[in-house]
C-alpha cells in the first residue's frame, strides 16, 4: 500500500511539473496573462483533468522564470532590467505617495508587453490624478478589485499612462496599506513589493552578478 501511494504521489508530482511548464510556455509564447487560464489550457492540451495535478500559481511563475531564462535569455534579462530602471525613476517621481513596485517587473517574469505596475498611497483618491494633470501626463482611469486582507476588499482607482515607450499601471491605495501589502492574486499571500531603496539594491546585486558572470565567461 505504501509503495502504491508513493507511486501515485510521484505521478501527481510529475504531472504538476509538466502542467506548470506547459502553462509557463503558453504564457511566454501565447501572451496569456492569467495563471488560471494558462493552467486550464495546459491541462486540456496535455489531457490531465484531475485537480490534484493542477500546479499552484507560484509553481507556474517559477517555471515561467526558468523558461524565459532558457529560451529568451539575454534579451529577456535586458528587457526586465530596462523596465526596472524605468520603474526606479517612476518611484522617485512619485516619492510623495510612498510608491512601491509590484508585479511581473519586480518578479522578473515581465515580457515585452508587460506594464510597470506600481502601488501609490494616499487617503485622497483624486490626489494622483491631480498630480498627473499638474505634470501634463495624459492618463486613462480604471478600477481594480483588490483584497486588502482575508476580510476586506477594495475597488481601487488605477491610472494607466505611457512614458519612455513603456506602459505604466499605477494603483492608488489607502495610506495605511503601506504597512500591509494587498493579497496577491497569484498565491493569496501579501504581495511582494519594493520601495525605491529596495529596487536600487536589486539592480545593484544584478549588476554585480552580471559582472561576475562576464568575468567567468
Buried (B, 14 or more C-beta within 10 A) or exposed (E): EEEEEEEEEEEBEEBBBBBBBBBBBBBBEEEBEEBEBBBBBBBEEBEBEEEEBBBBBBBBBBBBBEBBEEEBEEEBBEBBBBBBEBBBEBBEBBEEBBBBBBBBBBBBBBBEEBBBBBBBBBEEEEBBBEBBEEEEBEBEEEEEEBBBEEEEEBEBBBBBBEEEEBBBBBBBBBEEBBEEBBBBBBBEEEBBBBBBEBBBEBBEEBEEEEEEEEEEE
